[in-house]
């Protein structure tokens, strides 16, 4: 290998280390192994994208893939390419081929087979770069796959919040047995025009919500009670919307036959972290005479994700070499 090629490879590696984007891809399925295998096969088509984490929950019937890759720029510093774009599109296409929302049910709300895609900047990447990629992927899904897509936060022209869109779409309302979500529950013609894709919905696919935001930590707290109405009441009092902790969003959900869970989104985890959430849940649950287990994060920290990505990329290059 000549010196120029060595320099190019070194420069590319430096870019990969410093300008990284993360995609969290939420798919409404975890019980169908063949469907998950086909989605993961699609992810492996591009070795420059790495699945750094995968979180599955059988009761929720939901899986989240955490993907990382680099973003490349032109001579002016504008983003022009990320391997994530084609990888995410391939995984989304595989999900639509393998999963039918009309046959799906679970204890976690969702509005589509591919329910939610969020992009976050890592390392030295910017939120603008994450928003750029979110809009590209949204256009791909809307136009190529003909699925309505709604954009949020940095990817939306006015910065519309994720929970606002979900509330408008009835995301938080169970439509089966009082605590489950089954099939497609909304009209096939949407009341408002999506940001990308058709206004008419395929009930087999549903809709997708795609956005870009600073890092959001996901933290779940198990409650030792089967009474989801009590758990929902506690969840409301923990959330910012219910007058609880600022920048915390919560959802009380059934999680097994004899337990429930408060699923939390920590929008500014460095300001209001898991410890404060855990303490408040325990205090409110004690007032109801309920026991609480120690909560858990469903994903790694941004620093750990970057570290894992670098290790996997290094291992892959050594294996190829």
N, C-alpha and C positions, 0 to 999 in steps of 0.2 A: 504494500500500500504506500502511495507517495505522500509527501509531506502535506500537500494541499488537501488531500482526502482526510488525513488525520486531523487537520485544523477544522475542516468542515464538520467532522464527526464530533470533535470536542465542543465546537460552537453549538451544535444541535443539542448535545447533552446538557450544556449550560442552560439553554433555553428551556429544556424539559424540566430542569430542576427549579427554575425560577418563575416561570409563567405557567401556572397550572390552574385548570378549572375542574370543579367537581360537579357531577350530576347525580342527584338522587332521583331514582326512577321507581315509582310505586305502581305495582301491578296487582290487580284484584284476582289473585289466585295463589294458593300454596299447597293445595291438596292434590293437584294434578301434576304428578312428577314428570310425565312426558312433555307437558306444556312448558314446565320450567326448564327442562333439558333443552328443548328447541330454542328457547329464549337465550339461554347461556351459550348455545352453539353459535347463535347469531353474534353474540358479543365477542366471541373468539376470532371472528373473521378479520378483525384488525388488531394486530398485536401491540399497536401503540396506545391502545386504550386498556386500562387495567380495572378489573372488578376488585376493589380493595375490601369491600364488605358486602355481606348479604344477610338480611334479617327477615326471618319468616315467622308468622304466627298463624297456627292452624285454626284457632277459634275465630280470629279476625278474617281468615282466608285472604291474606294479603302478604305480599313480599316486597321488600325494598332492596334494590341494587344500588350500591354506592360506587360510582365510576369516576376515574380520574384520567386526564390526559393533558397534554400541553396545548397552548395556543400560539400560533405563529403570526408574525406581523410583516407588513410591507415596509418599504424604506421610510415611510412617514410615521411609522409606529402604529398604524391602524391594524386591527386584527383581520386576518384574511383566511385563516384555516385552523381548524381543530379536528383531530381524529374523532372526537366525541360526536360530532354531528352525524357522521355516517353510522357509527356504532349504535347510537341511540335510535336512529331511524330503523336500523336492521332489527334491533330488539323489539321495538314497538310493532313493526310489521309482523314479526314472529308471534307476538302476543295476540294480535288481532286474528291471526290464522288459527291459533290453538285454543282460544278462550271465547266463550259466548256469554256475554253479560246476562242474557235472559235466563241462563241456567245457573247463575252464580248467586250464592247467599253467604253472608258472614256477619259477624258482630261488630264490624267496623264500617262506618259510612264510606260510600264511594259513589262516583258519578260516571265511571267508565271502566272499561277493561284496563286501559292505561289511565289511571285516575289522576295522577299528579306527577309533574316533572319539575324539579327545581334545580337551578344552577347557582353555584356559589364560587366566588374567587378564592383561590388558595395561594400561599406564598406571595409572590409579587404581582400577581394578576389583579385586575381591577373589577369593580362591580359593573362598569360599562362593558367590559369584555364578556362578563357572564350574561348580561342583558342582550348583547349582540348575538351570542350563541342561542339563547332562549328563543329569540325571535326567528332565527333561521330554522330551528327545529320545529317551532310552531307552524311556520309556513310549509315545511315539508309534510307534516302530519295533516294539516288542513287541506292542502292542495293535492298532494299525491295520494294520500290515504282517505281523503274525503271524510274526515272526522272534525266536528266543530271544536275549536280551541279558544279558550279564554286566557288572556295574559294577565299577569299581576305584578305588582311592585315595580322594580327597575325595568322590567320588560314592557310595562304598560305605559301608554302616553301620559297618563295623569297619576301613575303610581298606585293604582287601585289595590287595596289589600286583599290577600287571599281569602280571609274569613268573610269579607263582604260578598265576594262572588259566590262562595259556598252557601252563605245564608240566602242569597237571592235564588239559588238553584234548589233549595230544600235539602241540602246535603246533611244537615243535622237531624232530620226527621226520620226515624225508623219507619219502615213501611210493612214490617212483617213481625208478628208476635210481640209487638211493642218494644223490642230491643234488637231487632235484626234488620238487615238490608238485603232485599232480594230483587233480582231482575232490574228492569229499567222502569222507574216509577213516574217519570215526567212525560209531558206531551212530546210527540215525535217532531213537532215543529216548535222550535224554541221561541220564547216570548221576546227575547232580545238577540240582536245580531252578534254572533261571535267575532272575535278579532281575526280569526283565520278559519277557512273552511266553510261548509254549507250551514244553512240555518236548520235544515232537516237532519234529524238524528237517526242513525241506525241503532235500534234497540239492542242489537247484538254487540255493539261497540261502545255506545254511550258517548260522552264527551271527554275532553282532556283539559286540564288546567295547567298552564306552564308559566313559570316565572323565574326571576332572578332576585336574590337578596343576599345581604350579609349572612354569616353563619347562623343557623338556628339549631339549638340543641334539643333533642327529643328525649324526654325523661318520663317513665311510667311508674306509677305508684300502686301496688296491689292493695286492695281493701278486703279484709276478711268478712265479707258479707255478700249474700246473693241478692240483696235488695238494691237494684240499680237506681231506684229513685232516690235513695239516701246518698249513694255515691255521686249522682248527678248534682244533688244539692250541695254537697261538699265541694265538688269540682267548680261550681259556679262561684262559691265564696273564695276559692283560691285564685280565680282568674281576675285579670284586670277589668274585664267587662262586668264582673259581678262585685267590683269594689275591693278586690283582694290585692294580689301582688302585681305591680306594674310590669308590662311587657310579657306577661304570662298568659297563654291561652290554654284552656283545658277542655277535656271531654270525658264524661263518665260513661264507661262501657262495661257490658257483661264480658267476663273473661273466664269461662268455665262454668261448671255446674254450681259451685258453691263459693265463687269469688267474683269480684268486680275489679275494675282498674280505672285509675285516673290517668289518661294520656295527656301529657303536657308538652307544649311547644314553648321553649324559652327563647324569645325573640332577641334578647340581649343577655346571653348567658354570663357574660363577664360582669354585668351589673346586678342581675337577679339570677342566682344560680340554683342548682339542685338542692343544696342544703336548706335554703330558705323555703323552697317548695315542700320539701320533705317535712320540715318542722311545722309548717302551717297545716298540711294535711293531717299530720299526727294530732295536732291540737284540736282541730275540728272533728276528727273521727272520735277522739276520746270523749268529746261532748255527746256523741251519739252512742257511746259505749262500744265502739268498734276497735278492733286491732288493725294495725297497719304493718305491712312488711316493708323492708328497705327497698326503695325504688331502684330502678336500673336505667341506664342509657341504652338506647337501641342502636347507637352508632359510636364510633370513636371520635376523639377530638380532632380538629383540623390538623394540629401538629402531628398526631399519631397517624392520620391518614396520609399526609405527605411523606412521613417516614416509611410507611408501609409501601406506598407507591414506588418510592426510590429503590427500596429493597427488591421489589418484584421486577422492576425494570432492569435493575442490575443483574438479578438472577437470570432473567430471560436472555439478556445480551450475552452472558457468559455461556448459557446453554447453547445459543445459536453459534457462538464462536467455537 
